[in-house]
Amino acid sequence: MSCRAAAVEGEANAALLRLLAGWLGLPEARVSWEHAGRTPAKQLAVEGIDDDEIGRRLADASSDRGPTPPIPSPRSRNR
């Protein structure tokens, strides 16, 4: 997965978290970063659903929606 949000002050990580929470049909509060940092390798924690359900939801999201429109970062919405 790639992200067009700026890799500044965690904006890219925040944008990916919002996108994944949306694909999973969960509130953002139930999806969090376990390991994010500045490296491309990321690891999320998801509350309330198991790994199989995560896989199903992500597969459904990728087949149902086609390309996902960009999600504006909080910084760009405040301008």
N, C-alpha and C positions, 0 to 999 in steps of 0.2 A: 504494500500500500504506500502511496506517496501522498504528500500534503503540500499544498501551495501556501499555507499560512507561514508567516515569518517565524523563523526559529529564534525568536527574541522573547525573553521573559516567559518562556513556556507556552507561547501562543500556538505553536504547531501541535504540541502535546494536548493542549486543551481542545483544539479543533478536532483532533482524532478521537478524543474521548467523547465529545458531543456526537460525532458521527457514529461511532460504534454503539453508544447508548441508544441512539435512534434506531439503528439497524436491529438491535436486540429488543426493542420495544420496552426499554427500561428507563426509569428516571436516572439522570446523570449521577445522583447520589449513590446509586447501587453499582456504579462502575468506577473503579479507581486504578491509578497506576501503582503497581508494586515496584517496578523498575522502569524508569523512563530515561532520565538524564539526557546527555547530549549524544548518545550513540544511536545508531539505527535500530538496534535490538531493543524491543520494548516488551513488557509483561504487564498484563492487566489482571485485576481481581474483579470478579463479577459475583454479586450477592444474589441469592434467591433462585438461581437456576443451575443445573448441572452441565457438565461439559457436552453431553449429547444434545441437550436442548440448545446450548449456545451454537453448536454446529448446525442444527436444524434451522435456527433463526437466521444465521448468517447465510446459509444456502438459500433460504426463502427470499431474503433481502436481495441477494445478488441476482436471482432469477426473476423476481417480480418487478424490480424497479429500473433496471438498466443503469445507465450512467447516473451517478449521484451528483446533484448540483453542489457547488461549493457552499460551505457554511461560513458566513462571515465571522471573523473573530470579534470578541467584545470590544476591542480597541477600535475596529473599523466602524462598528455600529454607533459609537459615541461621537463620531466626527460630524 
